[in-house]
Amino acid sequence: MSDAAVQSPITRLLAIMAKLRDPDGGCEWDLAQNFSTIAPYTIEEAYEVADAIAGGRPEVICDELGDLLLQVVFHSQIATDDGLFGFDDVANAISDKMERRHPHIFGDSQTDDVRQQWEQIKAAERAADGPVGALDGVALSLPALLRAQKLQDRAARVGFDWPDLEGPRDKIAEELAEVAAATSDAERHEEVGDLLLAVVNYARHLGVDSETALRDANAKFARRFAAMEDLAGGSLAGLSLDAQESHWLAVKASERP
């Protein structure tokens, strides 16, 4: 019986990555990588998992989750090679964190507001690392819309928020006017950013996740555009704007129940 036959799946994967990173006979590309060079692939794989979930095919979700798991194993092996930490340290750290953040499950705490308790525990963890501001810890590498929403959530926790929908809705109108009044590329850049921030805040008050909403809108636009191209015989190039608009309306009408 081969070693692979008696290994657990995670032990097998860890052994594969260790061999790929072995200076004696390992893969040249894998050996050349570090945290920074692998990070973009990690982010990409997380998005591919999200795409697979949206597609609703379990076998694809399974495959993409494997690719994402490989990223964790890869980073852990890099850390092992550098004498920093190993995969077991990563697994133990997240296990400790999950138990610590769920005292109502793994401890004696009783609460009717699990989310509030979760946030209080996270805040205590941040405070233990030293003085922090309300917005500290929101990752810079998050997609801009998602980071905007998280920043606004944090600000709202300390009371910096509109009391109702009217405030964020009026703010959008205000920012639109400032975009129109901008007189330079730099001003327009800044004011459009403020407008997007205001739209995210309005969405947050509506209970809408801006990142997911825009992802769904992108998918809808791409689907409708492809359908327009089909109606036009393969390409919209050379069609008048009126003709393109006619195809767009036809596609929209075809999607109505």
C-alpha positions as CSV (number, residue, x, y, z in Angstrom):
1,M,0.0,0.0,0.0
2,S,1.4,3.4,-1.0
3,D,2.0,6.2,1.6
4,A,-0.7,8.3,-0.2
5,A,-3.2,5.5,0.5
6,V,-2.8,5.8,4.3
7,Q,-2.4,9.5,4.6
8,S,-5.2,11.8,5.5
9,P,-6.1,14.2,2.6
10,I,-4.6,17.2,4.4
11,T,-1.4,15.3,5.3
12,R,-1.1,14.3,1.6
13,L,-1.5,17.9,0.4
14,L,1.0,19.2,3.0
15,A,3.5,16.6,1.8
16,I,3.0,17.6,-1.8
17,M,3.6,21.3,-1.1
18,A,6.7,20.4,1.0
19,K,8.1,18.4,-1.9
20,L,7.4,21.2,-4.4
21,R,9.3,23.6,-2.1
22,D,12.2,21.2,-1.4
23,P,15.4,22.9,-2.5
24,D,16.6,19.4,-3.5
25,G,14.5,18.4,-6.5
26,G,11.5,20.8,-5.9
27,C,9.7,22.9,-8.4
28,E,11.7,26.0,-9.5
29,W,8.6,28.2,-9.7
30,D,7.3,27.2,-6.3
31,L,10.7,27.7,-4.7
32,A,10.9,31.2,-6.1
33,Q,7.7,32.4,-4.5
34,N,7.2,34.3,-1.2
35,F,4.2,35.8,0.7
36,S,4.0,38.8,-1.6
37,T,4.2,37.0,-4.9
38,I,1.5,34.5,-3.8
39,A,-0.9,37.0,-2.3
40,P,-2.5,38.0,-5.7
41,Y,-3.2,34.3,-6.4
42,T,-4.8,34.0,-3.0
43,I,-7.2,36.9,-3.6
44,E,-8.0,35.5,-7.1
45,E,-8.8,32.1,-5.8
46,A,-11.2,33.6,-3.2
47,Y,-13.1,35.3,-6.0
48,E,-13.2,32.1,-8.0
49,V,-14.8,30.4,-5.1
50,A,-17.4,33.1,-5.0
51,D,-18.0,32.7,-8.8
52,A,-18.4,29.0,-8.3
53,I,-20.9,29.4,-5.6
54,A,-22.9,31.8,-7.8
55,G,-22.8,29.2,-10.5
56,G,-24.4,26.7,-8.2
57,R,-22.4,23.6,-9.4
58,P,-21.1,21.6,-6.3
59,E,-18.3,20.0,-8.3
60,V,-16.9,23.4,-9.3
61,I,-17.3,24.8,-5.8
62,C,-15.4,21.7,-4.5
63,D,-12.6,22.3,-7.1
64,E,-12.3,26.0,-6.3
65,L,-12.2,25.4,-2.6
66,G,-9.3,23.0,-3.2
67,D,-7.5,25.8,-5.0
68,L,-8.1,28.2,-2.1
69,L,-7.0,25.6,0.4
70,L,-3.8,25.2,-1.6
71,Q,-3.1,28.9,-1.1
72,V,-3.3,28.5,2.7
73,V,-1.0,25.5,2.5
74,F,1.4,27.4,0.2
75,H,1.7,30.3,2.6
76,S,2.2,28.0,5.5
77,Q,5.0,26.1,3.8
78,I,6.7,29.4,3.0
79,A,6.5,30.3,6.6
80,T,7.8,26.9,7.6
81,D,10.8,27.3,5.3
82,D,11.5,30.7,6.9
83,G,11.2,29.4,10.4
84,L,8.2,31.5,11.2
85,F,5.2,29.2,11.7
86,G,3.6,26.1,10.2
87,F,0.2,24.8,9.0
88,D,-0.6,23.4,12.4
89,D,0.0,26.8,13.9
90,V,-2.4,28.4,11.4
91,A,-5.1,25.7,12.2
92,N,-4.6,26.0,16.0
93,A,-4.8,29.8,15.8
94,I,-8.1,29.9,14.0
95,S,-9.5,27.1,16.2
96,D,-8.6,29.1,19.3
97,K,-10.1,32.2,17.8
98,M,-13.4,30.5,16.9
99,E,-13.8,29.0,20.4
100,R,-12.9,32.4,22.0
101,R,-15.4,34.2,19.8
102,H,-18.2,31.7,20.5
103,P,-18.3,31.6,24.3
104,H,-22.1,30.8,24.1
105,I,-21.2,27.6,22.4
106,F,-17.8,26.6,23.8
107,G,-18.0,28.4,27.2
108,D,-20.5,29.4,29.8
109,S,-21.6,32.7,28.3
110,Q,-25.3,33.3,27.7
111,T,-26.5,36.0,25.4
112,D,-29.5,37.0,23.2
113,D,-27.3,39.1,20.9
114,V,-24.6,36.9,19.4
115,R,-23.5,39.4,16.8
116,Q,-23.0,42.1,19.5
117,Q,-21.0,39.7,21.6
118,W,-18.9,38.8,18.6
119,E,-18.1,42.4,17.9
120,Q,-17.3,43.1,21.5
121,I,-14.8,40.2,21.6
122,K,-13.2,41.3,18.4
123,A,-12.9,44.8,19.8
124,A,-11.3,43.4,22.9
125,E,-8.8,41.5,20.8
126,R,-7.8,44.6,18.9
127,A,-7.5,46.6,22.1
128,A,-5.2,44.0,23.5
129,D,-2.7,44.8,20.7
130,G,-2.6,48.4,21.9
131,P,-4.5,51.6,21.4
132,V,-6.5,51.5,18.2
133,G,-9.0,53.7,16.3
134,A,-12.5,52.7,15.4
135,L,-11.4,52.2,11.8
136,D,-8.2,50.3,12.4
137,G,-8.0,46.7,11.2
138,V,-10.1,47.2,8.0
139,A,-7.9,45.6,5.4
140,L,-6.5,47.9,2.8
141,S,-6.5,45.1,0.2
142,L,-10.3,44.6,0.3
143,P,-12.2,45.6,-2.8
144,A,-13.0,49.3,-2.6
145,L,-16.8,48.9,-2.3
146,L,-16.5,46.3,0.4
147,R,-13.9,48.3,2.4
148,A,-16.1,51.4,2.1
149,Q,-19.0,49.5,3.6
150,K,-16.9,48.1,6.5
151,L,-15.4,51.5,7.2
152,Q,-18.9,53.0,7.5
153,D,-20.1,50.1,9.6
154,R,-17.2,50.8,12.0
155,A,-18.0,54.5,12.1
156,A,-21.6,53.8,12.8
157,R,-20.8,51.7,15.8
158,V,-19.4,54.8,17.6
159,G,-22.5,56.9,16.5
160,F,-21.1,58.5,13.3
161,D,-24.1,57.7,11.1
162,W,-27.3,59.1,9.7
163,P,-30.4,58.4,11.8
164,D,-32.5,57.6,8.8
165,L,-32.6,57.1,5.0
166,E,-33.1,60.8,4.2
167,G,-29.6,61.8,5.2
168,P,-27.6,59.3,3.0
169,R,-30.1,59.8,0.1
170,D,-29.6,63.6,0.2
171,K,-25.9,63.1,0.4
172,I,-25.9,61.4,-3.0
173,A,-27.7,64.4,-4.6
174,E,-25.1,66.7,-2.9
175,E,-22.2,64.7,-4.2
176,L,-23.7,64.5,-7.7
177,A,-23.8,68.3,-7.8
178,E,-20.2,68.5,-6.7
179,V,-19.2,66.2,-9.5
180,A,-21.0,68.4,-12.0
181,A,-19.3,71.5,-10.5
182,A,-15.8,70.0,-10.6
183,T,-13.5,71.9,-13.0
184,S,-10.4,69.6,-13.2
185,D,-9.6,66.0,-13.6
186,A,-8.3,65.9,-10.0
187,E,-11.5,67.4,-8.7
188,R,-13.6,65.0,-10.7
189,H,-11.6,62.1,-9.4
190,E,-12.1,63.2,-5.8
191,E,-15.8,64.0,-6.2
192,V,-16.6,60.8,-8.0
193,G,-15.0,58.9,-5.1
194,D,-17.1,60.8,-2.7
195,L,-20.2,60.0,-4.7
196,L,-19.4,56.3,-4.7
197,L,-18.9,56.4,-1.0
198,A,-22.3,58.1,-0.5
199,V,-24.0,55.4,-2.7
200,V,-22.4,52.7,-0.6
201,N,-23.6,54.4,2.6
202,Y,-27.1,54.6,1.2
203,A,-27.0,51.0,0.2
204,R,-25.9,50.1,3.7
205,H,-28.9,51.9,5.2
206,L,-31.1,49.9,2.8
207,G,-29.5,46.7,4.1
208,V,-27.9,46.0,0.7
209,D,-24.3,44.7,0.4
210,S,-22.8,47.0,-2.2
211,E,-20.1,44.6,-3.3
212,T,-22.5,41.8,-4.0
213,A,-25.1,44.1,-5.6
214,L,-22.5,45.4,-8.0
215,R,-21.2,41.9,-8.8
216,D,-24.7,40.8,-9.6
217,A,-25.3,44.0,-11.7
218,N,-22.0,43.2,-13.6
219,A,-23.2,39.7,-14.3
220,K,-26.6,41.0,-15.5
221,F,-25.0,43.5,-17.8
222,A,-22.6,41.0,-19.3
223,R,-25.5,38.5,-19.8
224,R,-27.7,41.1,-21.5
225,F,-24.8,42.4,-23.6
226,A,-24.0,38.9,-24.9
227,A,-27.7,38.5,-25.7
228,M,-27.6,41.8,-27.7
229,E,-24.7,40.5,-29.7
230,D,-26.6,37.4,-30.5
231,L,-29.6,39.4,-31.7
232,A,-27.2,41.5,-33.9
233,G,-25.7,38.4,-35.5
234,G,-22.5,38.3,-33.4
235,S,-21.4,41.9,-33.1
236,L,-22.8,45.3,-32.3
237,A,-20.1,47.1,-34.2
238,G,-21.5,49.3,-37.0
239,L,-25.0,49.4,-35.6
240,S,-26.5,52.8,-34.8
241,L,-27.1,53.8,-31.2
242,D,-30.8,53.5,-31.8
243,A,-30.4,50.0,-33.1
244,Q,-28.3,49.0,-30.2
245,E,-30.9,50.5,-27.8
246,S,-33.6,48.5,-29.6
247,H,-31.7,45.3,-29.0
248,W,-31.1,46.2,-25.3
249,L,-34.8,46.8,-24.7
250,A,-35.7,43.6,-26.5
251,V,-33.3,41.6,-24.3
252,K,-34.7,43.3,-21.1
253,A,-38.2,42.5,-22.3
254,S,-37.3,38.8,-22.8
255,E,-36.2,38.5,-19.2
256,R,-39.5,39.7,-17.7
257,P,-41.7,37.0,-16.3
